[in-house]
Amino acid sequence: MKTGWQRGLIELRQSFTNGPELFSHFLWPVLMLAALFFLRHRDFGSTGFLLGALALPGILGMNAAMGMVSMSQQLTADREDGTLLRAKAVPNGMVSYLIGKVVSVAGGLLVDLAILLIPGLLLVDGLALGSAHWFTLVWVLVLGLVATLPIGAVLGSVFTTARSQGLIQLPMLALIAVSGIFYPITALPGWLEGIGQLTPVYWMGLGMRSALLPGEAVVVEVGQSWRHLETAAVLGLWAVAGLLLAPVVLRRMARRESGSKVAERRERALRRVA
Amino acid sequence: MVLTVDGLRMRYGDREVLHDVTFDARPGEVLALLGPNGAGKSTTIEILEGFRLRSAGRVEVLGVDPAAGDERWRSRVGIVLQSWRDHGNWRVGELLHHLGSYYTPYKPAWPAGELLDAVGLTPSAGQKIKTLSGGQRRRLDVAIGIVGRPDVLFLDEPTTGFDPEARSEFHELVRGLAAEQGTTILLTTHDLDEASKLAHRILVLAAGRIIAAGSTAQLTELIAGEDEVRWSVDGQAFRRSTADSTGFVRELFATYGDAVRELEVRRASLEDTYLTLVREQA
């Protein structure tokens, strides 16, 4: 437990002290902020709400959901270079590894969100920020992470190489497109609206909007409701499913790791480069 | 016994890579698994490490079946694999210290600073692991393998890519571990010279079978090729292969006396016999 925390904190610090990773921490938030900057005075249809205000919570929700992707990518990378096998070779290594991964991914995400949220609040008008709003923000975020990170771990154990890992990026983008993050889901065709509402991404976006927007903005949502109960229920279901599935899949994957497997993958990776 | 392997078999599909491998190791013993590539060395060591499930046979490491080893068992086993390139972004001292802390619930780990000193990595303690050279990386792997003061240590091809100096330093370290800490060591190598320098006992593995076992001297005797005797009498050169070179030479002097010149006796080298053995199996 303690080693897991230490591990997570060390990895977190590393991700903010090396060039390429630091760049990726800032790239998306900065791009998003630029987009928000240009949208900030544009109205959304005839509703009288500012598009920028509507988009910011959605972007936050999406970023949080992207933790799923980075979780799965890191898991695949760690499997490829033998980090996971190392965890297997030391006592209680796998448990510490997983705790460490959750701490570093979730921690990195929170920092990313802060990078986005703080300037976003200054840039965008029409947000509501009472203590009840902050409370909603926190529970949606926490529940959202518990719902998405185990799923990310499952995806990470299914794909064996960094290359095949790239394949999950496409469906993720499609998912984000139909999740009503950038545009209210009510504007999509009915069947897409249905699919979108199955994903945790949609509900995290909705939860964020409910946390950061004034009450009147609810009119653009499905059923003109923030549906907090449903949000908790859907995210909760994903969380339960993920937490049940992840240990099984991870154990299965870890059992199959051995020195020669790692060496084999390394050979293959080298051949690709050559 | 620290290691007990009895009738170990391993099959991948219908290809059998280990046939009936049997050996054991006493506390503090250094055992070398010697054999050409593809002989089954890595498979054997991975089964003992608990990373691979065997097809049949009895295997015990520290009295426990590795397939069912718990975390306490894990804390007594040190592992150095063939190729690590993990934790590239971590710093050398940081990783060693961190991994050492996994063992503290069971026993005091080796202090990172002291251990870095022992493997000669103190100047690189603050360096990122991905910037280490091959030999430095290998020494770090060994340090990680022994940071928890294991009772048994598995080394898979430990000196691949070492220069002669690093190799001899490494041999020193391994001998010290066995002698001072009482660590039982099983290492794989395809280098006969390394095996005979390090190991109390050598197991020759070829095509999935142990074809010979014993100390360097025993092996030489067991699978001894014949010694070669060369000499000349009256300017004429002779050459003879014999199992009993001492007796043959005594005979020679008895017959020719001072006329025997340019006498040369070449003992059968283990290298020659090992190569012959391995070739016979293939």
Interface residues (C-beta under 8 A of the other chain):
Chain A: K2 T3 Q6 R7 I10 E11 Q14 N18 D78 D81 G82 T83 L85 R86 K88 A89 V90 P91 N92 G93 S96 E257 S258 G259 S260 V262 A263 R266
Chain B: S42 T43 E46 E49 F51 R52 E71 R72 R74 S75 I79 L81 Q82 S83 W84 R85 D86 H87 G88 N89 W90 E94 H98 L99 S101 Y102 Y103 P105 Y106 I144 G148 D156
